[in-house]
Amino acid sequence: LALGDAAGALADGDDAVRCRPTWWKAHSRRGAALVALGAFDRAAQAYEDAAGAAEDPECADKQRAEADAARGRAKAALATGKITFQRRTDASGGGAGGGGVLGRKRPAQSASEA
């Protein structure tokens, strides 16, 4: 993230979670990347996963606070129209039942970009 590559940071976070699924910091880093990408609902879940993996209660509380902040940012972004809510149609990352996806609203493409 420090390099400005949120998508790359998410890929690194995904790899870290696959390698060490019980490491709270892998989930937390994934959450930070998802916030940077504007995927606040997924970020909140990543932070909740980090809280569940954290052995230290203080660390778990901090991760839950990050999850709450991500949910707050999602609500604020929805209220201002900066992101949209889309029903997930595939099985990737949606958990049981698919769930929804929050993402940044993309600017309309011109005919030459489409």
Secondary structure, 3 states (H helix, E strand, C coil): CCCCCHHHHHHHHHHHHHHCCCCHHHHHHHHHHHHHHCCHHHHHHHHHHHHHHCCCHHHHHHHHHHHHHHHHHHHHHHHHCCEEEEECCCCCCCCCCCCEEEEECCCCCCCCCC
